[in-house]
Every structure is written in structure tokens, then in C-alpha cells.
Amino acid sequence: MGQVRAWLTALVLASALMGSLPACRYLGPQYYAFRILAVGQFRGRTFDCPTDTGASLTLCDGDNVLRSLNIPIGGVGVYFGEFIALIAGLWIFAAIALTVRFCQAAKQ
């Protein structure tokens, strides 16, 4: 039970640290999850924007919303692949780190 708790703690800490550093935004799963959700919600949709509210009428089109967020319109499968690869990489990194740590502790 202690090893499982150590594994989960390492994964949570690695994910939190990588997601909070601005230079490492590509290493956080939130980056890819947001892109997947944004493309799924906005691609090919048109919204009713009243003209008297002063809203930017270019953002009434979902594709323009994605362009304003600098998210390519196609390629949701690529984001899923990158998301899965990132999670697998975090697990592998955590496994190596914990294995090295436990091997060093066992030698002492």
C-alpha cells in the first residue's frame, strides 16, 4: 500500500509542477484537454450575437473563435495522441524516479 501511495504522490506532484510553470505549458495535460474541448465545442458552429450589445461579430462564428485562440481547426486526433503520449511519459518518468529512489534506499 505504501508503494501505491508513493506512486500516486509522485504523479500528482509531477503533473502539478509541470502544469504550473509557464515555459512548460506543453507538458501539462490541461493544455491538450482544453484544445480538444475547444475544437469539439466551436468547430463549425454559428452563434446568435445581438448587434446592439457591441459584441465582436467576428466571434459569432466558432471557427473564428478558434482562430482567435490560435487553435488549428482540424486535427483533434493529434491532440488526443499527444495527450495520451504525455500521460504515458509522466508514468514512465515517475516509474523510473521511484525505482531509482527505492533501489538507493534498499542499498542503504
TAZIDA-V131186 format. One record per residue. RES is the residue in one letter. OMEGA is omega in degrees with one decimal (* if undefined). Layout:
# TAZIDA-V131186
RES_OMEGA / RES_OMEGA
This chain:
# TAZIDA-V131186
M_179.9 / G_179.1 / Q_179.7 / V_179.4 / R_178.6 / A_177.8 / W_-178.8 / L_177.8 / T_179.1 / A_180.0 / L_179.4 / V_179.8 / L_179.1 / A_-179.8 / S_-179.4 / A_179.9 / L_-177.6 / M_-179.9 / G_-175.1 / S_179.7 / L_-177.0 / P_-178.6 / A_-176.7 / C_-176.7 / R_179.1 / Y_-179.9 / L_178.9 / G_-179.8 / P_-179.7 / Q_-179.7 / Y_-178.1 / Y_178.7 / A_178.2 / F_179.5 / R_178.4 / I_-179.8 / L_-178.8 / A_178.9 / V_179.4 / G_-177.2 / Q_-170.9 / F_-174.6 / R_174.8 / G_-178.3 / R_174.7 / T_-176.8 / F_175.7 / D_179.4 / C_176.7 / P_-176.1 / T_-176.9 / D_-179.7 / T_-179.1 / G_178.5 / A_177.4 / S_-175.4 / L_177.3 / T_179.6 / L_174.3 / C_177.2 / D_-177.0 / G_178.7 / D_176.9 / N_175.4 / V_178.9 / L_178.2 / R_-179.8 / S_176.3 / L_-177.1 / N_177.4 / I_176.6 / P_-172.9 / I_-178.5 / G_171.7 / G_177.4 / V_178.9 / G_177.8 / V_178.7 / Y_176.9 / F_179.0 / G_179.0 / E_179.1 / F_-179.8 / I_178.6 / A_179.0 / L_179.5 / I_178.8 / A_178.2 / G_177.2 / L_178.1 / W_-179.9 / I_178.0 / F_179.5 / A_179.7 / A_179.0 / I_-178.9 / A_-179.7 / L_178.5 / T_178.9 / V_-178.4 / R_-178.6 / F_177.1 / C_177.6 / Q_-180.0 / A_-179.3 / A_-179.2 / K_-175.9 / Q_*
